[in-house]
């Protein structure tokens, strides 16, 4: 007798979760700004490749934008800008360079 598809998928997900659990524990131990640095925009990724002076200028612009949001009590947007400023200098480098493509495929297939 064959197992139902949903049971096979549940077991596969559990196996994958267990397999990657040590990586997840490491990721979860990082501060949120560092975790979020993995999900940067093309603008931030481009800024990371520039020399220090240009990166510093971009970081200051992000910080000032964050200060503006903070004064407007838009704290989520302020934090986002501060995280961008810091992530110009230190960020998470994914082990799989094509991870975004894989996520996009999974999202497209789930709809």
MMTF fields as JSON, N, C-alpha, C and O atoms, coordinates in Angstrom:
{
  "mmtfVersion": "1.0.0",
  "mmtfProducer": "UNKNOWN",
  "numBonds": 443,
  "numAtoms": 444,
  "numGroups": 111,
  "numChains": 1,
  "numModels": 1,
  "chainsPerModel": [1],
  "groupsPerChain": [111],
  "chainIdList": ["A"],
  "bondAtomList": [4, 2, 8, 6, 12, 10, 16, 14, 20, 18, 24, 22, 28, 26, 32, 30, 36, 34, 40, 38, 44, 42, 48, 46, 52, 50, 56, 54, 60, 58, 64, 62, 68, 66, 72, 70, 76, 74, 80, 78, 84, 82, 88, 86, 92, 90, 96, 94, 100, 98, 104, 102, 108, 106, 112, 110, 116, 114, 120, 118, 124, 122, 128, 126, 132, 130, 136, 134, 140, 138, 144, 142, 148, 146, 152, 150, 156, 154, 160, 158, 164, 162, 168, 166, 172, 170, 176, 174, 180, 178, 184, 182, 188, 186, 192, 190, 196, 194, 200, 198, 204, 202, 208, 206, 212, 210, 216, 214, 220, 218, 224, 222, 228, 226, 232, 230, 236, 234, 240, 238, 244, 242, 248, 246, 252, 250, 256, 254, 260, 258, 264, 262, 268, 266, 272, 270, 276, 274, 280, 278, 284, 282, 288, 286, 292, 290, 296, 294, 300, 298, 304, 302, 308, 306, 312, 310, 316, 314, 320, 318, 324, 322, 328, 326, 332, 330, 336, 334, 340, 338, 344, 342, 348, 346, 352, 350, 356, 354, 360, 358, 364, 362, 368, 366, 372, 370, 376, 374, 380, 378, 384, 382, 388, 386, 392, 390, 396, 394, 400, 398, 404, 402, 408, 406, 412, 410, 416, 414, 420, 418, 424, 422, 428, 426, 432, 430, 436, 434, 440, 438],
  "bondOrderList": [1, 1, 1, 1, 1, 1, 1, 1, 1, 1, 1, 1, 1, 1, 1, 1, 1, 1, 1, 1, 1, 1, 1, 1, 1, 1, 1, 1, 1, 1, 1, 1, 1, 1, 1, 1, 1, 1, 1, 1, 1, 1, 1, 1, 1, 1, 1, 1, 1, 1, 1, 1, 1, 1, 1, 1, 1, 1, 1, 1, 1, 1, 1, 1, 1, 1, 1, 1, 1, 1, 1, 1, 1, 1, 1, 1, 1, 1, 1, 1, 1, 1, 1, 1, 1, 1, 1, 1, 1, 1, 1, 1, 1, 1, 1, 1, 1, 1, 1, 1, 1, 1, 1, 1, 1, 1, 1, 1, 1, 1],
  "groupList": [{"groupName": "UNK", "atomNameList": ["N", "CA", "C", "O"], "elementList": ["N", "C", "C", "O"], "formalChargeList": [0, 0, 0, 0], "bondAtomList": [1, 0, 2, 1, 3, 2], "bondOrderList": [1, 1, 2], "singleLetterCode": "X", "chemCompType": "L-PEPTIDE LINKING"}],
  "groupTypeList": [0, 0, 0, 0, 0, 0, 0, 0, 0, 0, 0, 0, 0, 0, 0, 0, 0, 0, 0, 0, 0, 0, 0, 0, 0, 0, 0, 0, 0, 0, 0, 0, 0, 0, 0, 0, 0, 0, 0, 0, 0, 0, 0, 0, 0, 0, 0, 0, 0, 0, 0, 0, 0, 0, 0, 0, 0, 0, 0, 0, 0, 0, 0, 0, 0, 0, 0, 0, 0, 0, 0, 0, 0, 0, 0, 0, 0, 0, 0, 0, 0, 0, 0, 0, 0, 0, 0, 0, 0, 0, 0, 0, 0, 0, 0, 0, 0, 0, 0, 0, 0, 0, 0, 0, 0, 0, 0, 0, 0, 0, 0],
  "groupIdList": [1, 2, 3, 4, 5, 6, 7, 8, 9, 10, 11, 12, 13, 14, 15, 16, 17, 18, 19, 20, 21, 22, 23, 24, 25, 26, 27, 28, 29, 30, 31, 32, 33, 34, 35, 36, 37, 38, 39, 40, 41, 42, 43, 44, 45, 46, 47, 48, 49, 50, 51, 52, 53, 54, 55, 56, 57, 58, 59, 60, 61, 62, 63, 64, 65, 66, 67, 68, 69, 70, 71, 72, 73, 74, 75, 76, 77, 78, 79, 80, 81, 82, 83, 84, 85, 86, 87, 88, 89, 90, 91, 92, 93, 94, 95, 96, 97, 98, 99, 100, 101, 102, 103, 104, 105, 106, 107, 108, 109, 110, 111],
  "secStructList": [7, 7, 7, 7, 2, 2, 2, 2, 2, 2, 2, 2, 2, 2, 2, 2, 2, 2, 2, 6, 2, 2, 2, 2, 2, 2, 2, 2, 2, 1, 7, 2, 2, 2, 2, 2, 4, 4, 4, 7, 7, 2, 2, 2, 2, 2, 2, 2, 6, 1, 7, 2, 2, 2, 2, 2, 2, 2, 2, 2, 2, 2, 2, 2, 2, 2, 2, 2, 2, 2, 2, 6, 6, 7, 2, 2, 2, 2, 2, 2, 2, 2, 2, 2, 2, 2, 2, 6, 6, 1, 7, 7, 7, 7, 1, 1, 6, 6, 2, 2, 2, 2, 2, 2, 2, 2, 2, 2, 2, 2, 7],
  "xCoordList": [0.833, 0.0, 0.877, 1.837, 0.567, 1.35, 0.932, -0.235, 1.93, 1.638, 1.023, 1.403, 0.086, -0.502, 0.57, 1.551, 0.373, 1.339, 1.629, 2.783, 0.601, 0.809, 1.716, 2.506, 1.611, 2.478, 3.922, 4.848, 4.116, 5.468, 6.088, 7.258, 5.302, 5.797, 6.111, 7.101, 5.293, 5.534, 6.85, 7.642, 7.071, 8.305, 9.524, 10.572, 9.382, 10.485, 10.826, 11.999, 9.801, 10.033, 10.702, 11.606, 10.269, 10.874, 12.335, 13.181, 12.635, 14.01, 14.892, 16.006, 14.4, 15.156, 15.379, 16.469, 14.353, 14.473, 15.538, 16.363, 15.523, 16.525, 17.923, 18.885, 18.029, 19.314, 19.953, 21.169, 19.137, 19.646, 19.58, 19.837, 19.242, 19.014, 20.262, 20.139, 21.447, 22.651, 22.899, 23.382, 22.571, 22.708, 21.686, 21.994, 20.48, 19.429, 19.776, 19.524, 20.359, 20.751, 21.796, 21.752, 22.72, 23.763, 23.138, 23.443, 22.265, 21.597, 20.769, 20.792, 20.043, 19.2, 20.013, 19.482, 21.28, 22.112, 22.61, 23.092, 22.501, 22.961, 21.95, 20.759, 22.408, 21.454, 20.573, 20.991, 19.361, 18.43, 18.986, 18.735, 19.739, 20.26, 21.193, 21.239, 21.937, 22.865, 22.094, 22.442, 21.064, 20.22, 19.605, 19.605, 19.086, 18.411, 19.355, 18.915, 20.647, 21.604, 21.657, 22.116, 21.196, 21.169, 20.148, 20.296, 19.114, 18.018, 18.124, 17.175, 19.263, 19.508, 18.984, 18.701, 18.87, 18.426, 19.622, 20.772, 19.335, 20.398, 21.222, 22.43, 20.568, 21.267, 22.311, 23.427, 21.953, 22.887, 24.007, 25.174, 23.668, 24.699, 25.69, 26.886, 25.188, 26.065, 26.979, 28.167, 26.432, 27.219, 28.323, 29.397, 28.071, 29.081, 30.344, 31.417, 30.229, 31.364, 32.222, 33.276, 31.774, 32.491, 33.585, 33.669, 34.427, 35.493, 34.902, 33.727, 35.742, 35.259, 34.577, 33.519, 35.145, 34.585, 33.17, 32.285, 32.96, 31.628, 30.652, 29.486, 31.124, 30.268, 29.878, 28.73, 30.841, 30.573, 29.533, 28.63, 29.661, 28.704, 27.294, 26.327, 27.184, 25.889, 25.322, 24.124, 26.175, 25.738, 25.22, 24.217, 25.885, 25.434, 24.079, 23.221, 23.877, 22.573, 21.479, 20.388, 21.756, 20.784, 20.491, 19.337, 21.536, 21.365, 20.51, 19.614, 20.779, 19.996, 18.538, 17.625, 18.33, 16.972, 16.293, 15.118, 17.034, 16.513, 16.149, 15.12, 16.995, 16.7, 15.411, 14.613, 15.215, 13.995, 12.759, 11.764, 12.834, 11.722, 11.479, 10.335, 12.567, 12.443, 11.703, 10.847, 12.026, 11.365, 9.879, 9.083, 9.509, 8.107, 7.409, 6.258, 8.093, 7.605, 7.336, 6.517, 8.026, 7.919, 9.111, 10.087, 8.999, 10.138, 10.58, 11.775, 9.634, 9.997, 10.854, 11.874, 10.436, 11.206, 12.564, 13.559, 12.6, 13.871, 14.845, 16.007, 14.366, 15.217, 15.711, 16.872, 14.838, 15.219, 16.369, 17.309, 16.293, 17.358, 18.66, 19.742, 18.557, 19.761, 20.419, 21.644, 19.595, 20.133, 20.849, 21.903, 20.273, 20.924, 22.29, 23.266, 22.35, 23.612, 24.692, 25.826, 24.348, 25.323, 25.692, 26.85, 24.705, 24.958, 25.833, 26.188, 26.175, 27.123, 28.516, 29.321, 28.783, 30.115, 30.209, 31.272, 29.115, 29.131, 27.8, 26.738, 27.864, 26.637, 26.822, 27.942, 25.694, 25.681, 25.877, 25.197, 26.798, 27.021, 26.429, 26.965, 25.338, 24.737, 25.722, 26.545, 25.623, 26.495, 26.131, 26.994, 24.846, 24.362, 24.067, 23.128, 24.847, 24.683, 23.359, 22.911, 22.732, 21.48, 20.264, 19.211, 20.407, 19.322, 18.08, 16.965, 18.248, 17.077, 16.263, 15.032, 16.944, 16.245, 15.419, 14.281, 15.988, 15.28, 14.065, 13.006, 14.217, 13.081, 11.983, 10.804, 12.357, 11.37, 10.604, 9.398, 11.304, 10.645, 9.668, 8.547, 10.085, 9.199, 7.96, 6.852, 8.145, 7.006, 6.058, 4.84, 6.616, 5.792, 4.999, 3.841, 5.621, 4.957, 3.916, 3.019, 4.017, 3.055, 1.78, 0.795, 1.792, 0.597, -0.322, -1.368],
  "yCoordList": [-1.183, 0.0, 1.246, 1.321, 2.221, 3.447, 4.463, 4.559, 5.215, 6.287, 7.469, 7.75, 8.159, 9.337, 10.399, 10.494, 11.175, 12.206, 13.169, 13.535, 13.576, 14.532, 13.955, 14.686, 12.641, 12.016, 11.974, 12.204, 11.687, 11.677, 13.071, 13.215, 14.088, 15.467, 15.866, 16.556, 15.447, 15.758, 15.145, 15.79, 13.896, 13.215, 13.862, 14.011, 14.241, 14.898, 16.237, 16.575, 16.995, 18.284, 18.084, 18.838, 17.077, 16.794, 16.388, 16.809, 15.589, 15.163, 16.358, 16.483, 17.23, 18.411, 19.348, 19.897, 19.527, 20.381, 19.838, 20.596, 18.535, 17.919, 18.05, 18.35, 17.827, 17.894, 19.279, 19.39, 20.334, 21.708, 22.356, 23.553, 21.594, 22.19, 22.871, 23.904, 22.334, 22.972, 24.314, 25.241, 24.438, 25.728, 26.729, 27.907, 26.253, 27.121, 27.655, 28.823, 26.802, 27.24, 28.345, 29.322, 28.185, 29.205, 30.515, 31.586, 30.42, 31.598, 32.296, 33.522, 31.522, 32.09, 32.773, 33.617, 32.421, 33.031, 34.421, 35.169, 34.772, 36.083, 37.171, 36.885, 38.424, 39.521, 39.739, 39.45, 40.248, 40.421, 41.247, 40.924, 42.311, 43.128, 42.307, 42.502, 41.387, 40.556, 39.513, 39.246, 38.927, 37.985, 38.674, 38.124, 39.868, 40.589, 41.06, 41.364, 41.123, 41.571, 40.619, 40.993, 39.409, 38.43, 38.799, 38.424, 39.534, 39.87, 41.312, 42.086, 41.664, 43.046, 43.335, 42.429, 44.612, 45.051, 45.124, 45.047, 45.271, 45.405, 46.659, 46.679, 47.701, 48.953, 48.74, 49.25, 47.995, 47.715, 46.805, 47.034, 45.786, 44.878, 45.62, 45.327, 46.573, 47.378, 48.255, 48.393, 48.84, 49.704, 48.924, 49.467, 47.666, 46.838, 46.661, 46.41, 46.787, 46.558, 47.814, 47.75, 48.947, 50.208, 50.372, 49.609, 51.388, 51.623, 52.157, 52.515, 52.199, 52.535, 53.898, 54.027, 54.909, 56.256, 56.29, 56.923, 55.616, 55.581, 54.765, 55.135, 53.668, 52.868, 53.662, 53.614, 54.393, 55.197, 56.279, 56.522, 56.917, 57.952, 57.357, 57.951, 56.198, 55.53, 55.163, 55.318, 54.679, 54.303, 55.527, 55.436, 56.645, 57.879, 58.312, 58.758, 58.185, 58.52, 57.625, 58.105, 56.337, 55.408, 55.782, 55.765, 56.123, 56.498, 57.758, 57.825, 58.749, 59.987, 59.729, 60.323, 58.855, 58.47, 57.779, 58.021, 56.923, 56.258, 57.26, 57.12, 58.267, 59.304, 60.041, 60.357, 60.309, 60.98, 60.139, 60.649, 58.849, 57.948, 57.88, 57.844, 57.862, 57.783, 59.0, 58.866, 60.18, 61.412, 61.405, 62.072, 60.639, 60.525, 59.37, 59.051, 58.756, 57.593, 56.387, 55.53, 56.325, 55.175, 54.264, 54.214, 53.555, 52.817, 51.642, 51.373, 50.951, 49.824, 50.315, 49.707, 51.413, 51.971, 52.491, 52.369, 53.068, 53.556, 52.397, 52.476, 51.331, 50.163, 49.591, 49.199, 49.545, 49.026, 49.842, 49.279, 51.147, 52.0, 51.84, 51.817, 51.732, 51.517, 50.183, 50.086, 49.156, 47.85, 47.935, 47.327, 48.689, 48.872, 49.519, 49.115, 50.526, 51.244, 50.305, 50.332, 49.486, 48.565, 47.467, 47.056, 46.995, 45.86, 46.217, 45.341, 47.47, 47.864, 47.327, 47.05, 47.188, 46.794, 45.352, 44.739, 44.804, 43.418, 42.785, 43.319, 41.64, 40.977, 39.475, 38.964, 38.782, 37.331, 37.01, 37.56, 36.132, 35.664, 34.264, 33.33, 34.092, 32.758, 31.742, 32.073, 30.51, 29.456, 29.056, 28.658, 29.165, 28.823, 30.116, 30.832, 30.419, 31.675, 31.76, 32.856, 30.629, 30.621, 30.438, 29.988, 30.784, 30.562, 31.368, 30.895, 32.576, 33.39, 32.761, 32.78, 32.211, 31.549, 30.372, 30.166, 29.612, 28.462, 28.904, 28.282, 29.972, 30.488, 30.981, 30.727, 31.681, 32.18, 31.038, 31.142, 29.947, 28.774, 28.163, 27.81, 28.035, 27.469, 28.336, 27.817, 29.642, 30.547, 30.456, 30.4, 30.44, 30.354, 29.042, 29.027, 27.961, 26.654, 26.513, 25.676, 27.31, 27.202, 27.99, 27.847, 28.805, 29.622, 28.929, 29.473],
  "zCoordList": [0.0, 0.0, 0.0, 0.768, -0.845, -0.959, 0.104, 0.487, 0.563, 1.521, 0.783, -0.353, 1.409, 0.769, 0.517, 1.254, -0.509, -0.902, 0.249, 0.474, 0.971, 2.068, 3.151, 3.75, 3.408, 4.409, 3.915, 4.693, 2.656, 2.079, 2.166, 2.522, 1.84, 1.906, 3.35, 3.594, 4.298, 5.706, 6.169, 6.856, 5.784, 6.166, 5.505, 6.134, 4.246, 3.541, 4.191, 4.35, 4.564, 5.227, 6.576, 6.938, 7.322, 8.623, 8.466, 9.255, 7.474, 7.213, 6.849, 7.356, 5.978, 5.56, 6.749, 6.915, 7.57, 8.751, 9.696, 10.206, 9.929, 10.794, 10.187, 10.894, 8.891, 8.197, 8.322, 8.479, 8.252, 8.278, 9.656, 9.783, 10.684, 12.004, 12.564, 13.223, 12.326, 12.857, 12.195, 12.844, 10.887, 10.217, 10.753, 10.928, 11.007, 11.52, 12.899, 13.194, 13.752, 15.095, 14.999, 15.747, 14.087, 13.905, 13.426, 13.951, 12.426, 11.88, 12.961, 13.067, 13.758, 14.805, 15.909, 16.632, 16.045, 17.078, 16.678, 17.528, 15.407, 14.941, 15.285, 15.414, 15.436, 15.672, 14.433, 13.312, 14.641, 13.509, 12.346, 11.185, 12.649, 11.546, 10.664, 9.449, 11.278, 10.514, 9.705, 8.555, 10.284, 9.54, 8.327, 7.226, 8.533, 7.451, 6.35, 5.241, 6.651, 5.635, 4.443, 3.364, 4.639, 3.554, 2.481, 1.318, 2.879, 1.981, 1.506, 1.633, 0.967, 0.563, -0.843, -1.627, -1.124, -2.451, -3.389, -2.959, -4.663, -5.665, -5.39, -5.627, -4.893, -4.574, -3.48, -3.575, -2.454, -1.352, -1.845, -1.527, -2.611, -3.133, -4.02, -4.01, -4.779, -5.62, -4.758, -5.053, -3.709, -2.82, -2.118, -1.859, -1.812, -1.138, -1.967, -1.416, -3.271, -4.165, -4.365, -4.998, -3.831, -4.023, -2.98, -2.018, -3.188, -2.217, -0.91, -0.838, 0.109, 1.45, 1.495, 2.112, 0.866, 0.915, 0.353, 0.928, -0.755, -1.362, -0.511, -0.373, 0.052, 0.931, 2.17, 2.612, 2.729, 3.913, 3.605, 4.406, 2.461, 2.056, 1.939, 2.415, 1.313, 1.168, 2.537, 2.775, 3.435, 4.777, 5.542, 6.251, 5.404, 6.065, 5.52, 6.282, 4.214, 3.617, 4.188, 4.499, 4.329, 4.913, 6.355, 6.784, 7.106, 8.514, 8.628, 9.47, 7.792, 7.845, 7.459, 8.031, 6.502, 6.133, 7.317, 7.592, 8.012, 9.201, 10.291, 10.951, 10.477, 11.47, 11.124, 12.007, 9.856, 9.405, 9.716, 10.231, 9.398, 9.711, 11.223, 11.677, 11.988, 13.439, 13.984, 14.858, 13.475, 13.916, 13.581, 14.24, 12.541, 12.139, 12.873, 12.574, 13.814, 14.573, 13.679, 14.011, 12.554, 11.658, 11.957, 11.208, 13.067, 13.607, 12.74, 12.622, 12.142, 11.275, 10.101, 9.776, 9.471, 8.348, 8.814, 8.1, 10.008, 10.551, 10.755, 10.358, 11.372, 11.604, 10.283, 10.164, 9.302, 7.987, 7.392, 6.83, 7.517, 6.99, 7.78, 7.194, 9.093, 9.907, 9.564, 9.498, 9.348, 8.964, 7.614, 7.427, 6.676, 5.378, 5.555, 4.923, 6.418, 6.639, 7.164, 6.687, 8.132, 8.712, 7.715, 7.64, 6.952, 6.054, 4.852, 4.063, 4.711, 3.661, 4.002, 3.113, 5.293, 5.749, 6.238, 6.143, 6.76, 7.252, 6.894, 7.216, 6.226, 5.794, 5.711, 5.69, 5.664, 5.523, 4.04, 3.174, 3.778, 2.413, 2.302, 2.899, 1.554, 1.425, 0.845, -0.008, 1.319, 0.82, -0.609, -1.392, -0.936, -2.265, -3.021, -2.675, -4.035, -4.769, -5.516, -5.854, -5.777, -6.529, -5.617, -6.07, -4.344, -3.392, -3.735, -3.519, -4.266, -4.6, -5.724, -5.695, -6.7, -7.805, -7.271, -7.693, -6.354, -5.79, -4.988, -5.063, -4.226, -3.449, -4.386, -4.143, -5.449, -6.407, -7.059, -7.284, -7.364, -7.962, -6.962, -7.329, -5.694, -4.673, -4.476, -4.341, -4.459, -4.284, -5.475, -5.301, -6.682, -7.879, -7.927, -8.344, -7.503, -7.516, -6.416, -6.523, -5.367, -4.276, -4.545, -3.819, -5.564, -5.862, -6.811, -7.165]
}
